[in-house]
């Protein structure tokens, strides 16, 4: 079968206003929008000089003094927020009031609690505006390709799945003030990807230990979560943010790998972010490849090319009047999975997802 690792751009007509000028906006969002030809009309941040520097880099015509001024700009149709999760809900609520803003793209985690995420979901629905959450790993080329294999039945019935990360993320400074770290800010990529691939799990069991490298106070440094899905699929998500020494002269072996085993085949691959390489996939199927291994290749990367897909799905939702693929209603279910993981840590037991009212 032919896999399509990257999206086709169906719409790029709606003017974007960007809030935030940090690395994720400057190096990923805006680079993806440049590559995809999406129109960025304005930018703002907490520090105007930082926003101006990013605007100069990308040729953005308007730099607003504050995020609130950008939200009030009548030329903005899609609001793109890259802001800390404790500050993001207020910006979303302000944007929901504006008749000119047709849709909002928020960062993950959407909020600091499941209750807040549910409230934002309901307020967006009442305002009649699409609210989308930037779960960009769904647009990683290997994860998209794996999803296509699963949808085509090439692997048969899934039996076991694993995402295994041994790499050091860059923790943003604002995380030091929160009581949640890896599960909320890194595992959220992998747990959401597992939901995308297999649907909602029935239960999660999460164990953690502190990360020796992270100096500020935290509980969930290294995280291991086991998920059970209806039909008895078992999945494992490992976020080892230690990964070994990280110092001059030490040759690390950081990686993110994944593997899915089914009744008719196996697929495995890598996420290229730690090394800067394209992600990969390799699979063998008794149905489609006569049991022989196939290894498609591509030149695009998770960062920044996946962000093209994230913006494209929201542009298309606005143009077509349909729900975005990365809808806030779906993201609330990922937030519930994160909340269940924290309850599992606190109570030292498997937690069922039906313990939460969504």
N, C-alpha and C positions, 0 to 999 in steps of 0.2 A: 504494500500500500504506500501511497505518497503522503508524507507528513508535511504539514505547513507550520514551521516553527515560529513564524512571525505573522502578525495580523495584516490584513488588507485594510487600507485607510478608506473608509466610506464617507467620512465627513470631516472637514477641517474649517468650517465657515465661521465658527462662533468665537468672539473675541475673549481672550483670557486675561484675567487680572491675578497676579501672583502676590501672595503674602508670605514673606520670609526670604532671607538672603544668605542662609547658611549653605553648607556643602550639599545637602540633599537637593535644595532648589537650584543652586548655582551650577552644580556639576551633573545632575541627573535630570530633573524636570526640564529645565530650560534647554539643555543640550538635546534631549529627546524631542522637544517641541521644534527646535531648529531643524533637526533631521527629518521630522515628520511634516514640516511646513504648517504648523499650527500658529495662528496669529496671537502673539502676546502684546497686549495693548498697554499694560501698566504694571508697576511693581511697587511694593512698600514693605517696610520692615520696622522693627523697633528702633533701629538706628538708620537714619536716612542715608548717611554716608555709605553704609554697606550696600543699601539698595541701589544707590547711584553707581557704585562700582560694578555691580552685577548688570545694571541697565546699560552701562557703557560697553561691557563685554559682549552683550547680545543685541545691542541696537534697539533697546526698548525705549519708546519715545517719552513716556510719562513716568515720573517718579513722584509718588505722593508722600506727604509728610508723615502720615500715620496709616495703619491698616484700615482704620475707620473711614478715613477720607477715600481710600481706594474702593471700599465697599459701596460708598455713596456715589461713585463715578458712574454716570448713566451710560457710558460706553461699554461697561463690562457686562458680559453675558454669562461667562463661566468663572467662578471664583475658585482659585487653586490655593489651598492653605498648606504651608509647611511650617507648623508652629507647635510648641510644646502642648501636650494633651490637657494640661490644666488651664491653658489660655484658649484653646481651640473652640470649646463649646460656645463661649461668648461671641466669638467672631461668626460662627455658624448661625447663631440666633439673630445676630444683626443682619446677616445676609438674607435670611429667610423673610425679612420684612421688606426687602427692596424689590419693587416690581420689575426692574430691569435685569436682575440676576435670575437666570433661567436654570442654573444648576450649580452645585457645589462639589468640589473634590477635597476631601479631608484626609489628613494623615492618620496612620494607625500608631498606637491605639487611638480609637475615636475619642475616648474619654478615660478618666481615671477609675471609673466604676461601671459595672453593668447597668445599674439603675440610670445613670446619666446617659449611657448609650441608648437605652430604650426610650428615654425621654426625647432625645434628639431625633430618633427614628419617628416617633409619633408627631413631633412638631413639624418635621419636614413633610410628612404625609398630609398634615392639616394645611400646610402652606401650599401644597401641590407642586413642590419643587424636588427634582431628583437630587438626593444626597448620596454621593458615592465615596467609598473609602479605598485608599491607595494600597490594596493588597497586591503589590506588583509581582510577587513571585508566581502568581498564576500566569503571568505573561513571560516568565523565563522560558527560553526556547525548548529546553529539555522537558520541563513540566508540561508545557502545551503539547509537545509531541507524545509524551506518556499518556496524557488525557485522551488523545486521539486513538491511541492503541487500545486503551481500555474501552472507549466508547464503541470501537469496532469489534470488540470481543476477541482481539488477537491473542490476549493472554489467558482467555478463559475466565473462570471465576477467581477473583483475587483471594489469596490465602494468607499472605504475609507481606507487609510493607515496612520500610525503614528509611528514615532520613537521619543521616549521621554527620554532624558538624563538629569539626575540631579546628577552630579558627578564632581570632581575636577581633571582636567588633570595636568600632570607635564609639564609646559611650558619650553621648552629648552631655554637656555640663549640667543641664537642667535635671537630669536623672538623679543627681546627688540628693535632691530634695524630696524624692519619692520613696515610698516603702516597697516598691516593686521594681525589679530589674530585668533579668533575662527572660523569664516566662512572658512578661507583658511586652517586651520590646524586641526580642529576637525569636523566641519560640513561636510567637504569633505568626511569623512567616510560614513556618513549617506546619503548624497545626491548621492554619487556614488552607495551605496547599493540600493537606490530607483530606480536609473537608471537600475541597474542590474536586479531588480525584475520586473520592469514595462516598461522599455524603456525610451526614451527621453521625458521629460515633454515639454509642449508647452509654459509655462510661470512660473515665480517664483516671489513671493512677500516676501521681507525680512525686518524685523524690528530688531533693536538691542538696547541695553543699555550697559553702562560700567559695568564691574564686580568689586564690592567693594574690593575684595581680591587682584586683580592684580595691583601691584603698578606702573608698567611702563605705559607709555602713550599708549592708545588704544581706538578704537571706538567700535569694535564688540567684546564685552565681552559676554554677554548673547544674544543668537541669536534665532529667531523664523522665520522659512521659510514656506510659503504655496506654494505648487506646484499643478498645474493643468495639467493633461495629456490628450492626445487625447482620446476620448471616455468618457470624463468627470470624470475620476477618480480624486479624491482630496486627497492630501497627506500633512501631517504636519511633520516638522522636528524641534525638540526643543533641543537646546544645552544650558542648564542652568549650566554654569561652576562655579556658586556660590554654589547653593545647600544647603545653610545654613552655620552656623559656622563650622569651622574646627579647633578645639583646644582641648587640653588635657581635658578629662573629659566630653566632649560633645559627645553624642551618635548619630552620624549622620545616615541618612537613604538613602545614595547615591544609585542610581540605573540607569540602562538603560533598558527600556522596549520598545517593539514594538507590534503593533496590525494591522492586516489586516482583513477587513470585505468584503465579497463577496456575490453575489446573492445566493450561495449554501453553504456557510459556513463561519466560523470565525477561524482565527489562531492568537494566541498571544504568546509572549515569552519574555525572558530576555537575555541580553548580560552580561556574567559573569565577565567582566573585573573589574568593581569597587570592587567586593567582592572576586575575586580570585576563584570563583566557575565555573563549566561548564555552558555554556549558556543553555537555555531551550526552548522548544516549546510545545504548547498545542493546539489542534485543534479539531473541530467538523464539519462534512460535511454531508449534506443530500444525497450526492452521494456515498461516500466511507465509512462512519462510522455510517450510519443510525441516524445521528444527535447526536451521543454520543461522549463525549470528549475522546481523545486519547493523551497520554503524553509519547512519546518516551524518552529514556534517553541515555546518553553516558558519558564516563569518560574524554574525551579530552576537551581542552579549546581553546578559541579564541587565547589567548597568552599562549604558543608559537605555538600551533599546526597548526593554520591557515597559518603560514609562510611555513609549509611543502607544502601546496597546491600552494602557490605563486611560490616557486622555482620549484616545480614539473611541473607546466604548462610551464615554460620557458625551462626546461630541455627537455621536450617532444617536444616543438616547434623546438628546435635545432636538436633533433634526427630524427624527422619526416619531417622536412622542411616545416612545416605549421606555420601559424601565432599564436602567443601566445594568450591565452584567455584574458589576461590583456594587450592588445595591446596599444601602444602609440596613435594610431588613435582613439581608444575608449576613452582613458583618456583625449584627447583634448576636447571631448564633456562634460566630467565632469568638466574640467577647464572652459569651456564656461558657464556651469551652475553656478559655483562659481563667475565668472565675472559678470554674470547677477544678482546674488544676491547683489554684491557690487554696481552695477548700481542702483538696486532697493533701496538700503539704501540711496545712494546719491540723487536720484531723487524722492524718496518717492512715488513710483508707481510700479505696476506690470510690469515686463520686459519680453517680449517674446524672446524665444531663437532664432527665425529667424531674430532678430536684428543683429546677429553676422554672419559674413562670415567665414566659416570653410573650 
